[in-house]
């Protein structure tokens, strides 16, 4: 899909794309430069709330870190008493 930039720097997003990505008038977007590739990304109103529960059912990071620290403490004791 080819778009043309107006003399004011405006770009019209075709209706089919606005519908597909739920881009209504007033929707905030960000223009991201990925090393020479420009991308229009909708702004998430509350990214923390939106991401909550995303990794549900996965191993808890704090549990893994706690287990790892316990392992390291035991290892240190063995090395210092050897």
PDB file of N, CA, C and O in Angstrom, chain B, residues numbered from 101:
ATOM      1  N   UNK B 101       0.851  -1.167   0.000  1.00  0.00           N
ATOM      2  CA  UNK B 101       0.000   0.000   0.000  1.00  0.00           C
ATOM      3  C   UNK B 101       0.900   1.234   0.000  1.00  0.00           C
ATOM      4  O   UNK B 101       1.780   1.370   0.851  1.00  0.00           O
ATOM      5  N   UNK B 102       0.682   2.104  -0.930  1.00  0.00           N
ATOM      6  CA  UNK B 102       1.487   3.313  -1.058  1.00  0.00           C
ATOM      7  C   UNK B 102       0.658   4.506  -0.596  1.00  0.00           C
ATOM      8  O   UNK B 102      -0.483   4.687  -1.021  1.00  0.00           O
ATOM      9  N   UNK B 103       1.247   5.315   0.277  1.00  0.00           N
ATOM     10  CA  UNK B 103       0.592   6.519   0.777  1.00  0.00           C
ATOM     11  C   UNK B 103       1.412   7.721   0.336  1.00  0.00           C
ATOM     12  O   UNK B 103       2.622   7.621   0.134  1.00  0.00           O
ATOM     13  N   UNK B 104       0.747   8.845   0.192  1.00  0.00           N
ATOM     14  CA  UNK B 104       1.431  10.073  -0.217  1.00  0.00           C
ATOM     15  C   UNK B 104       1.380  11.077   0.919  1.00  0.00           C
ATOM     16  O   UNK B 104       0.336  11.275   1.541  1.00  0.00           O
ATOM     17  N   UNK B 105       2.513  11.709   1.185  1.00  0.00           N
ATOM     18  CA  UNK B 105       2.585  12.728   2.231  1.00  0.00           C
ATOM     19  C   UNK B 105       2.202  14.067   1.615  1.00  0.00           C
ATOM     20  O   UNK B 105       2.717  14.456   0.567  1.00  0.00           O
ATOM     21  N   UNK B 106       1.280  14.770   2.290  1.00  0.00           N
ATOM     22  CA  UNK B 106       0.834  16.072   1.788  1.00  0.00           C
ATOM     23  C   UNK B 106       1.906  17.125   2.051  1.00  0.00           C
ATOM     24  O   UNK B 106       2.896  16.860   2.733  1.00  0.00           O
ATOM     25  N   UNK B 107       1.699  18.325   1.501  1.00  0.00           N
ATOM     26  CA  UNK B 107       2.673  19.404   1.720  1.00  0.00           C
ATOM     27  C   UNK B 107       2.696  19.851   3.185  1.00  0.00           C
ATOM     28  O   UNK B 107       3.627  20.545   3.594  1.00  0.00           O
ATOM     29  N   UNK B 108       1.697  19.472   3.979  1.00  0.00           N
ATOM     30  CA  UNK B 108       1.676  19.767   5.409  1.00  0.00           C
ATOM     31  C   UNK B 108       2.258  18.612   6.226  1.00  0.00           C
ATOM     32  O   UNK B 108       2.326  18.698   7.452  1.00  0.00           O
ATOM     33  N   UNK B 109       2.680  17.533   5.559  1.00  0.00           N
ATOM     34  CA  UNK B 109       3.253  16.389   6.247  1.00  0.00           C
ATOM     35  C   UNK B 109       2.216  15.375   6.705  1.00  0.00           C
ATOM     36  O   UNK B 109       2.533  14.478   7.487  1.00  0.00           O
ATOM     37  N   UNK B 110       0.983  15.504   6.229  1.00  0.00           N
ATOM     38  CA  UNK B 110      -0.086  14.590   6.627  1.00  0.00           C
ATOM     39  C   UNK B 110      -0.084  13.336   5.771  1.00  0.00           C
ATOM     40  O   UNK B 110       0.286  13.361   4.597  1.00  0.00           O
ATOM     41  N   UNK B 111      -0.506  12.242   6.385  1.00  0.00           N
ATOM     42  CA  UNK B 111      -0.681  10.980   5.673  1.00  0.00           C
ATOM     43  C   UNK B 111      -2.082  10.485   6.001  1.00  0.00           C
ATOM     44  O   UNK B 111      -2.476  10.470   7.167  1.00  0.00           O
ATOM     45  N   UNK B 112      -2.830  10.087   4.998  1.00  0.00           N
ATOM     46  CA  UNK B 112      -4.175   9.558   5.219  1.00  0.00           C
ATOM     47  C   UNK B 112      -4.083   8.042   5.327  1.00  0.00           C
ATOM     48  O   UNK B 112      -3.582   7.372   4.424  1.00  0.00           O
ATOM     49  N   UNK B 113      -4.575   7.506   6.452  1.00  0.00           N
ATOM     50  CA  UNK B 113      -4.612   6.058   6.643  1.00  0.00           C
ATOM     51  C   UNK B 113      -5.919   5.568   6.028  1.00  0.00           C
ATOM     52  O   UNK B 113      -6.989   6.032   6.421  1.00  0.00           O
ATOM     53  N   UNK B 114      -5.857   4.645   5.077  1.00  0.00           N
ATOM     54  CA  UNK B 114      -7.062   4.169   4.413  1.00  0.00           C
ATOM     55  C   UNK B 114      -8.093   3.598   5.399  1.00  0.00           C
ATOM     56  O   UNK B 114      -7.732   3.035   6.432  1.00  0.00           O
ATOM     57  N   UNK B 115      -9.371   3.750   5.063  1.00  0.00           N
ATOM     58  CA  UNK B 115     -10.478   3.332   5.926  1.00  0.00           C
ATOM     59  C   UNK B 115     -10.364   1.866   6.341  1.00  0.00           C
ATOM     60  O   UNK B 115     -10.624   1.529   7.497  1.00  0.00           O
ATOM     61  N   UNK B 116      -9.978   0.990   5.408  1.00  0.00           N
ATOM     62  CA  UNK B 116      -9.881  -0.438   5.748  1.00  0.00           C
ATOM     63  C   UNK B 116      -8.855  -0.682   6.849  1.00  0.00           C
ATOM     64  O   UNK B 116      -9.062  -1.536   7.711  1.00  0.00           O
ATOM     65  N   UNK B 117      -7.747   0.065   6.826  1.00  0.00           N
ATOM     66  CA  UNK B 117      -6.719  -0.084   7.865  1.00  0.00           C
ATOM     67  C   UNK B 117      -7.180   0.530   9.181  1.00  0.00           C
ATOM     68  O   UNK B 117      -6.904  -0.016  10.249  1.00  0.00           O
ATOM     69  N   UNK B 118      -7.884   1.669   9.113  1.00  0.00           N
ATOM     70  CA  UNK B 118      -8.408   2.290  10.335  1.00  0.00           C
ATOM     71  C   UNK B 118      -9.400   1.364  11.017  1.00  0.00           C
ATOM     72  O   UNK B 118      -9.401   1.252  12.243  1.00  0.00           O
ATOM     73  N   UNK B 119     -10.239   0.705  10.243  1.00  0.00           N
ATOM     74  CA  UNK B 119     -11.208  -0.238  10.809  1.00  0.00           C
ATOM     75  C   UNK B 119     -10.497  -1.461  11.383  1.00  0.00           C
ATOM     76  O   UNK B 119     -10.790  -1.888  12.500  1.00  0.00           O
ATOM     77  N   UNK B 120      -9.574  -2.016  10.626  1.00  0.00           N
ATOM     78  CA  UNK B 120      -8.854  -3.221  11.047  1.00  0.00           C
ATOM     79  C   UNK B 120      -8.128  -3.004  12.370  1.00  0.00           C
ATOM     80  O   UNK B 120      -8.112  -3.894  13.221  1.00  0.00           O
ATOM     81  N   UNK B 121      -7.522  -1.821  12.551  1.00  0.00           N
ATOM     82  CA  UNK B 121      -6.723  -1.544  13.742  1.00  0.00           C
ATOM     83  C   UNK B 121      -7.437  -0.622  14.733  1.00  0.00           C
ATOM     84  O   UNK B 121      -6.819  -0.094  15.657  1.00  0.00           O
ATOM     85  N   UNK B 122      -8.731  -0.437  14.533  1.00  0.00           N
ATOM     86  CA  UNK B 122      -9.567   0.344  15.448  1.00  0.00           C
ATOM     87  C   UNK B 122      -8.989   1.738  15.698  1.00  0.00           C
ATOM     88  O   UNK B 122      -8.857   2.166  16.844  1.00  0.00           O
ATOM     89  N   UNK B 123      -8.652   2.432  14.631  1.00  0.00           N
ATOM     90  CA  UNK B 123      -8.092   3.779  14.714  1.00  0.00           C
ATOM     91  C   UNK B 123      -9.195   4.790  14.426  1.00  0.00           C
ATOM     92  O   UNK B 123      -9.480   5.101  13.269  1.00  0.00           O
ATOM     93  N   UNK B 124      -9.805   5.293  15.477  1.00  0.00           N
ATOM     94  CA  UNK B 124     -10.887   6.267  15.358  1.00  0.00           C
ATOM     95  C   UNK B 124     -10.301   7.674  15.436  1.00  0.00           C
ATOM     96  O   UNK B 124      -9.166   7.841  15.885  1.00  0.00           O
ATOM     97  N   UNK B 125     -11.060   8.697  15.004  1.00  0.00           N
ATOM     98  CA  UNK B 125     -10.570  10.066  15.154  1.00  0.00           C
ATOM     99  C   UNK B 125     -10.228  10.346  16.616  1.00  0.00           C
ATOM    100  O   UNK B 125     -11.009  10.025  17.512  1.00  0.00           O
ATOM    101  N   UNK B 126      -9.085  10.932  16.851  1.00  0.00           N
ATOM    102  CA  UNK B 126      -8.643  11.234  18.204  1.00  0.00           C
ATOM    103  C   UNK B 126      -7.750  10.163  18.814  1.00  0.00           C
ATOM    104  O   UNK B 126      -7.173  10.373  19.881  1.00  0.00           O
ATOM    105  N   UNK B 127      -7.627   9.005  18.143  1.00  0.00           N
ATOM    106  CA  UNK B 127      -6.744   7.949  18.635  1.00  0.00           C
ATOM    107  C   UNK B 127      -5.307   8.445  18.563  1.00  0.00           C
ATOM    108  O   UNK B 127      -4.868   8.958  17.534  1.00  0.00           O
ATOM    109  N   UNK B 128      -4.578   8.288  19.665  1.00  0.00           N
ATOM    110  CA  UNK B 128      -3.178   8.711  19.684  1.00  0.00           C
ATOM    111  C   UNK B 128      -2.308   7.583  19.146  1.00  0.00           C
ATOM    112  O   UNK B 128      -2.490   6.414  19.486  1.00  0.00           O
ATOM    113  N   UNK B 129      -1.362   7.965  18.301  1.00  0.00           N
ATOM    114  CA  UNK B 129      -0.407   7.003  17.747  1.00  0.00           C
ATOM    115  C   UNK B 129       1.000   7.552  17.932  1.00  0.00           C
ATOM    116  O   UNK B 129       1.198   8.751  18.132  1.00  0.00           O
ATOM    117  N   UNK B 130       1.956   6.662  17.860  1.00  0.00           N
ATOM    118  CA  UNK B 130       3.364   7.032  17.952  1.00  0.00           C
ATOM    119  C   UNK B 130       4.033   6.623  16.654  1.00  0.00           C
ATOM    120  O   UNK B 130       3.720   5.574  16.092  1.00  0.00           O
ATOM    121  N   UNK B 131       4.931   7.427  16.188  1.00  0.00           N
ATOM    122  CA  UNK B 131       5.716   7.110  15.000  1.00  0.00           C
ATOM    123  C   UNK B 131       7.066   6.602  15.490  1.00  0.00           C
ATOM    124  O   UNK B 131       7.810   7.334  16.142  1.00  0.00           O
ATOM    125  N   UNK B 132       7.384   5.337  15.172  1.00  0.00           N
ATOM    126  CA  UNK B 132       8.606   4.700  15.658  1.00  0.00           C
ATOM    127  C   UNK B 132       9.556   4.467  14.492  1.00  0.00           C
ATOM    128  O   UNK B 132       9.155   3.966  13.441  1.00  0.00           O
ATOM    129  N   UNK B 133      10.820   4.835  14.689  1.00  0.00           N
ATOM    130  CA  UNK B 133      11.848   4.639  13.674  1.00  0.00           C
ATOM    131  C   UNK B 133      12.658   3.400  14.045  1.00  0.00           C
ATOM    132  O   UNK B 133      13.436   3.425  14.998  1.00  0.00           O
ATOM    133  N   UNK B 134      12.476   2.319  13.292  1.00  0.00           N
ATOM    134  CA  UNK B 134      13.213   1.076  13.503  1.00  0.00           C
ATOM    135  C   UNK B 134      14.373   1.007  12.518  1.00  0.00           C
ATOM    136  O   UNK B 134      14.371   0.175  11.611  1.00  0.00           O
ATOM    137  N   UNK B 135      15.345   1.864  12.691  1.00  0.00           N
ATOM    138  CA  UNK B 135      16.518   1.850  11.836  1.00  0.00           C
ATOM    139  C   UNK B 135      16.200   2.078  10.372  1.00  0.00           C
ATOM    140  O   UNK B 135      16.672   1.338   9.510  1.00  0.00           O
ATOM    141  N   UNK B 136      15.412   3.086  10.087  1.00  0.00           N
ATOM    142  CA  UNK B 136      15.085   3.412   8.703  1.00  0.00           C
ATOM    143  C   UNK B 136      13.712   2.941   8.270  1.00  0.00           C
ATOM    144  O   UNK B 136      13.277   3.253   7.161  1.00  0.00           O
ATOM    145  N   UNK B 137      13.017   2.195   9.118  1.00  0.00           N
ATOM    146  CA  UNK B 137      11.649   1.756   8.824  1.00  0.00           C
ATOM    147  C   UNK B 137      10.722   2.473   9.785  1.00  0.00           C
ATOM    148  O   UNK B 137      10.849   2.322  11.000  1.00  0.00           O
ATOM    149  N   UNK B 138       9.783   3.260   9.249  1.00  0.00           N
ATOM    150  CA  UNK B 138       8.839   3.983  10.094  1.00  0.00           C
ATOM    151  C   UNK B 138       7.604   3.134  10.336  1.00  0.00           C
ATOM    152  O   UNK B 138       7.087   2.494   9.421  1.00  0.00           O
ATOM    153  N   UNK B 139       7.136   3.136  11.579  1.00  0.00           N
ATOM    154  CA  UNK B 139       5.975   2.355  11.958  1.00  0.00           C
ATOM    155  C   UNK B 139       5.032   3.227  12.762  1.00  0.00           C
ATOM    156  O   UNK B 139       5.470   3.983  13.629  1.00  0.00           O
ATOM    157  N   UNK B 140       3.744   3.128  12.484  1.00  0.00           N
ATOM    158  CA  UNK B 140       2.731   3.830  13.265  1.00  0.00           C
ATOM    159  C   UNK B 140       2.187   2.840  14.286  1.00  0.00           C
ATOM    160  O   UNK B 140       1.675   1.780  13.927  1.00  0.00           O
ATOM    161  N   UNK B 141       2.303   3.201  15.575  1.00  0.00           N
ATOM    162  CA  UNK B 141       1.888   2.308  16.652  1.00  0.00           C
ATOM    163  C   UNK B 141       0.860   3.016  17.529  1.00  0.00           C
ATOM    164  O   UNK B 141       1.136   4.101  18.040  1.00  0.00           O
ATOM    165  N   UNK B 142      -0.323   2.422  17.713  1.00  0.00           N
ATOM    166  CA  UNK B 142      -1.309   3.037  18.604  1.00  0.00           C
ATOM    167  C   UNK B 142      -0.769   3.105  20.030  1.00  0.00           C
ATOM    168  O   UNK B 142      -0.107   2.178  20.497  1.00  0.00           O
ATOM    169  N   UNK B 143      -1.055   4.203  20.711  1.00  0.00           N
ATOM    170  CA  UNK B 143      -0.622   4.383  22.093  1.00  0.00           C
ATOM    171  C   UNK B 143      -1.597   3.621  22.992  1.00  0.00           C
ATOM    172  O   UNK B 143      -2.812   3.766  22.855  1.00  0.00           O
ATOM    173  N   UNK B 144      -1.068   2.814  23.908  1.00  0.00           N
ATOM    174  CA  UNK B 144      -1.903   2.091  24.853  1.00  0.00           C
ATOM    175  C   UNK B 144      -2.164   3.013  26.032  1.00  0.00           C
ATOM    176  O   UNK B 144      -1.229   3.550  26.625  1.00  0.00           O
ATOM    177  N   UNK B 145      -3.435   3.197  26.374  1.00  0.00           N
ATOM    178  CA  UNK B 145      -3.811   4.128  27.442  1.00  0.00           C
ATOM    179  C   UNK B 145      -3.133   3.789  28.760  1.00  0.00           C
ATOM    180  O   UNK B 145      -2.558   4.672  29.396  1.00  0.00           O
ATOM    181  N   UNK B 146      -3.186   2.546  29.180  1.00  0.00           N
ATOM    182  CA  UNK B 146      -2.578   2.118  30.433  1.00  0.00           C
ATOM    183  C   UNK B 146      -1.844   0.811  30.174  1.00  0.00           C
ATOM    184  O   UNK B 146      -2.417  -0.263  30.358  1.00  0.00           O
ATOM    185  N   UNK B 147      -0.566   0.884  29.744  1.00  0.00           N
ATOM    186  CA  UNK B 147       0.150  -0.331  29.355  1.00  0.00           C
ATOM    187  C   UNK B 147       0.300  -1.353  30.480  1.00  0.00           C
ATOM    188  O   UNK B 147       0.332  -2.555  30.217  1.00  0.00           O
ATOM    189  N   UNK B 148       0.391  -0.896  31.728  1.00  0.00           N
ATOM    190  CA  UNK B 148       0.526  -1.838  32.840  1.00  0.00           C
ATOM    191  C   UNK B 148      -0.770  -2.622  33.009  1.00  0.00           C
ATOM    192  O   UNK B 148      -0.750  -3.843  33.171  1.00  0.00           O
ATOM    193  N   UNK B 149      -1.889  -1.918  32.971  1.00  0.00           N
ATOM    194  CA  UNK B 149      -3.184  -2.585  33.100  1.00  0.00           C
ATOM    195  C   UNK B 149      -3.428  -3.518  31.915  1.00  0.00           C
ATOM    196  O   UNK B 149      -3.946  -4.622  32.084  1.00  0.00           O
ATOM    197  N   UNK B 150      -3.058  -3.076  30.730  1.00  0.00           N
ATOM    198  CA  UNK B 150      -3.249  -3.877  29.522  1.00  0.00           C
ATOM    199  C   UNK B 150      -2.411  -5.157  29.560  1.00  0.00           C
ATOM    200  O   UNK B 150      -2.850  -6.200  29.076  1.00  0.00           O
ATOM    201  N   UNK B 151      -1.208  -5.080  30.134  1.00  0.00           N
ATOM    202  CA  UNK B 151      -0.318  -6.234  30.173  1.00  0.00           C
ATOM    203  C   UNK B 151      -0.555  -7.164  31.357  1.00  0.00           C
ATOM    204  O   UNK B 151      -0.019  -8.271  31.404  1.00  0.00           O
ATOM    205  N   UNK B 152      -1.361  -6.706  32.310  1.00  0.00           N
ATOM    206  CA  UNK B 152      -1.604  -7.514  33.513  1.00  0.00           C
ATOM    207  C   UNK B 152      -2.221  -8.856  33.141  1.00  0.00           C
ATOM    208  O   UNK B 152      -3.184  -8.912  32.376  1.00  0.00           O
ATOM    209  N   UNK B 153      -1.672  -9.924  33.678  1.00  0.00           N
ATOM    210  CA  UNK B 153      -2.195 -11.264  33.419  1.00  0.00           C
ATOM    211  C   UNK B 153      -1.689 -11.884  32.134  1.00  0.00           C
ATOM    212  O   UNK B 153      -2.052 -13.013  31.802  1.00  0.00           O
ATOM    213  N   UNK B 154      -0.858 -11.162  31.411  1.00  0.00           N
ATOM    214  CA  UNK B 154      -0.369 -11.630  30.122  1.00  0.00           C
ATOM    215  C   UNK B 154       0.453 -12.911  30.252  1.00  0.00           C
ATOM    216  O   UNK B 154       0.416 -13.765  29.367  1.00  0.00           O
ATOM    217  N   UNK B 155       1.184 -13.044  31.337  1.00  0.00           N
ATOM    218  CA  UNK B 155       2.031 -14.214  31.538  1.00  0.00           C
ATOM    219  C   UNK B 155       1.446 -15.164  32.582  1.00  0.00           C
ATOM    220  O   UNK B 155       2.163 -15.957  33.191  1.00  0.00           O
ATOM    221  N   UNK B 156       0.157 -15.069  32.772  1.00  0.00           N
ATOM    222  CA  UNK B 156      -0.519 -15.900  33.768  1.00  0.00           C
ATOM    223  C   UNK B 156      -0.248 -17.375  33.493  1.00  0.00           C
ATOM    224  O   UNK B 156      -0.306 -17.835  32.353  1.00  0.00           O
ATOM    225  N   UNK B 157       0.048 -18.100  34.562  1.00  0.00           N
ATOM    226  CA  UNK B 157       0.316 -19.522  34.414  1.00  0.00           C
ATOM    227  C   UNK B 157       1.790 -19.820  34.217  1.00  0.00           C
ATOM    228  O   UNK B 157       2.195 -20.981  34.265  1.00  0.00           O
ATOM    229  N   UNK B 158       2.594 -18.803  33.997  1.00  0.00           N
ATOM    230  CA  UNK B 158       4.028 -18.982  33.829  1.00  0.00           C
ATOM    231  C   UNK B 158       4.683 -19.030  35.204  1.00  0.00           C
ATOM    232  O   UNK B 158       4.076 -18.624  36.195  1.00  0.00           O
ATOM    233  N   UNK B 159       5.898 -19.515  35.269  1.00  0.00           N
ATOM    234  CA  UNK B 159       6.651 -19.564  36.512  1.00  0.00           C
ATOM    235  C   UNK B 159       6.902 -18.149  37.017  1.00  0.00           C
ATOM    236  O   UNK B 159       7.263 -17.257  36.249  1.00  0.00           O
ATOM    237  N   UNK B 160       6.707 -17.959  38.305  1.00  0.00           N
ATOM    238  CA  UNK B 160       6.910 -16.657  38.922  1.00  0.00           C
ATOM    239  C   UNK B 160       8.392 -16.300  38.893  1.00  0.00           C
ATOM    240  O   UNK B 160       9.235 -17.103  39.292  1.00  0.00           O
ATOM    241  N   UNK B 161       8.704 -15.113  38.429  1.00  0.00           N
ATOM    242  CA  UNK B 161      10.096 -14.665  38.373  1.00  0.00           C
ATOM    243  C   UNK B 161      10.674 -14.556  39.773  1.00  0.00           C
ATOM    244  O   UNK B 161      11.825 -14.930  39.998  1.00  0.00           O
ATOM    245  N   UNK B 162       9.888 -14.049  40.719  1.00  0.00           N
ATOM    246  CA  UNK B 162      10.408 -13.916  42.080  1.00  0.00           C
ATOM    247  C   UNK B 162      10.705 -15.287  42.685  1.00  0.00           C
ATOM    248  O   UNK B 162      11.676 -15.429  43.428  1.00  0.00           O
ATOM    249  N   UNK B 163       9.887 -16.300  42.382  1.00  0.00           N
ATOM    250  CA  UNK B 163      10.144 -17.652  42.888  1.00  0.00           C
ATOM    251  C   UNK B 163      11.436 -18.213  42.296  1.00  0.00           C
ATOM    252  O   UNK B 163      12.219 -18.853  42.997  1.00  0.00           O
ATOM    253  N   UNK B 164      11.649 -17.973  41.029  1.00  0.00           N
ATOM    254  CA  UNK B 164      12.874 -18.448  40.371  1.00  0.00           C
ATOM    255  C   UNK B 164      14.096 -17.752  40.969  1.00  0.00           C
ATOM    256  O   UNK B 164      15.112 -18.394  41.233  1.00  0.00           O
ATOM    257  N   UNK B 165      13.997 -16.438  41.180  1.00  0.00           N
ATOM    258  CA  UNK B 165      15.121 -15.694  41.759  1.00  0.00           C
ATOM    259  C   UNK B 165      15.414 -16.159  43.176  1.00  0.00           C
ATOM    260  O   UNK B 165      16.576 -16.290  43.558  1.00  0.00           O
ATOM    261  N   UNK B 166      14.357 -16.411  43.965  1.00  0.00           N
ATOM    262  CA  UNK B 166      14.548 -16.891  45.331  1.00  0.00           C
ATOM    263  C   UNK B 166      15.261 -18.247  45.335  1.00  0.00           C
ATOM    264  O   UNK B 166      16.189 -18.466  46.113  1.00  0.00           O
ATOM    265  N   UNK B 167      14.822 -19.142  44.469  1.00  0.00           N
ATOM    266  CA  UNK B 167      15.440 -20.462  44.368  1.00  0.00           C
ATOM    267  C   UNK B 167      16.907 -20.347  43.952  1.00  0.00           C
ATOM    268  O   UNK B 167      17.769 -21.042  44.490  1.00  0.00           O
ATOM    269  N   UNK B 168      17.181 -19.466  42.992  1.00  0.00           N
ATOM    270  CA  UNK B 168      18.538 -19.259  42.509  1.00  0.00           C
ATOM    271  C   UNK B 168      19.439 -18.700  43.618  1.00  0.00           C
ATOM    272  O   UNK B 168      20.589 -19.118  43.754  1.00  0.00           O
ATOM    273  N   UNK B 169      18.917 -17.762  44.405  1.00  0.00           N
ATOM    274  CA  UNK B 169      19.696 -17.194  45.505  1.00  0.00           C
ATOM    275  C   UNK B 169      20.020 -18.251  46.559  1.00  0.00           C
ATOM    276  O   UNK B 169      21.133 -18.298  47.083  1.00  0.00           O
ATOM    277  N   UNK B 170      19.035 -19.098  46.864  1.00  0.00           N
ATOM    278  CA  UNK B 170      19.269 -20.176  47.825  1.00  0.00           C
ATOM    279  C   UNK B 170      20.356 -21.121  47.316  1.00  0.00           C
ATOM    280  O   UNK B 170      21.225 -21.548  48.077  1.00  0.00           O
ATOM    281  N   UNK B 171      20.300 -21.440  46.039  1.00  0.00           N
ATOM    282  CA  UNK B 171      21.315 -22.303  45.433  1.00  0.00           C
ATOM    283  C   UNK B 171      22.701 -21.666  45.543  1.00  0.00           C
ATOM    284  O   UNK B 171      23.676 -22.332  45.892  1.00  0.00           O
ATOM    285  N   UNK B 172      22.772 -20.369  45.243  1.00  0.00           N
ATOM    286  CA  UNK B 172      24.058 -19.664  45.306  1.00  0.00           C
ATOM    287  C   UNK B 172      24.604 -19.610  46.731  1.00  0.00           C
ATOM    288  O   UNK B 172      25.812 -19.735  46.931  1.00  0.00           O
ATOM    289  N   UNK B 173      23.730 -19.425  47.727  1.00  0.00           N
ATOM    290  CA  UNK B 173      24.174 -19.401  49.121  1.00  0.00           C
ATOM    291  C   UNK B 173      24.777 -20.748  49.516  1.00  0.00           C
ATOM    292  O   UNK B 173      25.830 -20.804  50.150  1.00  0.00           O
ATOM    293  N   UNK B 174      24.100 -21.831  49.134  1.00  0.00           N
ATOM    294  CA  UNK B 174      24.610 -23.180  49.431  1.00  0.00           C
ATOM    295  C   UNK B 174      25.948 -23.415  48.741  1.00  0.00           C
ATOM    296  O   UNK B 174      26.866 -23.997  49.319  1.00  0.00           O
ATOM    297  N   UNK B 175      26.043 -22.962  47.515  1.00  0.00           N
ATOM    298  CA  UNK B 175      27.284 -23.123  46.743  1.00  0.00           C
ATOM    299  C   UNK B 175      28.424 -22.359  47.410  1.00  0.00           C
ATOM    300  O   UNK B 175      29.534 -22.880  47.526  1.00  0.00           O
ATOM    301  N   UNK B 176      28.158 -21.122  47.852  1.00  0.00           N
ATOM    302  CA  UNK B 176      29.175 -20.319  48.518  1.00  0.00           C
ATOM    303  C   UNK B 176      29.654 -20.984  49.806  1.00  0.00           C
ATOM    304  O   UNK B 176      30.848 -20.983  50.106  1.00  0.00           O
ATOM    305  N   UNK B 177      28.705 -21.556  50.572  1.00  0.00           N
ATOM    306  CA  UNK B 177      29.079 -22.242  51.809  1.00  0.00           C
ATOM    307  C   UNK B 177      29.990 -23.414  51.521  1.00  0.00           C
ATOM    308  O   UNK B 177      30.982 -23.621  52.220  1.00  0.00           O
ATOM    309  N   UNK B 178      29.659 -24.187  50.488  1.00  0.00           N
ATOM    310  CA  UNK B 178      30.488 -25.346  50.127  1.00  0.00           C
ATOM    311  C   UNK B 178      31.879 -24.900  49.718  1.00  0.00           C
ATOM    312  O   UNK B 178      32.864 -25.532  50.099  1.00  0.00           O
ATOM    313  N   UNK B 179      31.979 -23.831  48.956  1.00  0.00           N
ATOM    314  CA  UNK B 179      33.279 -23.360  48.479  1.00  0.00           C
ATOM    315  C   UNK B 179      34.124 -22.769  49.597  1.00  0.00           C
ATOM    316  O   UNK B 179      35.346 -22.918  49.592  1.00  0.00           O
ATOM    317  N   UNK B 180      33.500 -22.109  50.544  1.00  0.00           N
ATOM    318  CA  UNK B 180      34.275 -21.494  51.633  1.00  0.00           C
ATOM    319  C   UNK B 180      34.710 -22.506  52.683  1.00  0.00           C
ATOM    320  O   UNK B 180      35.702 -22.290  53.379  1.00  0.00           O
ATOM    321  N   UNK B 181      33.962 -23.630  52.807  1.00  0.00           N
ATOM    322  CA  UNK B 181      34.292 -24.656  53.792  1.00  0.00           C
ATOM    323  C   UNK B 181      35.135 -25.775  53.189  1.00  0.00           C
ATOM    324  O   UNK B 181      35.517 -26.704  53.901  1.00  0.00           O
ATOM    325  N   UNK B 182      35.425 -25.709  51.934  1.00  0.00           N
ATOM    326  CA  UNK B 182      36.180 -26.798  51.280  1.00  0.00           C
ATOM    327  C   UNK B 182      37.669 -26.644  51.432  1.00  0.00           C
ATOM    328  O   UNK B 182      38.429 -27.478  50.938  1.00  0.00           O
TER     329      UNK B 182
END
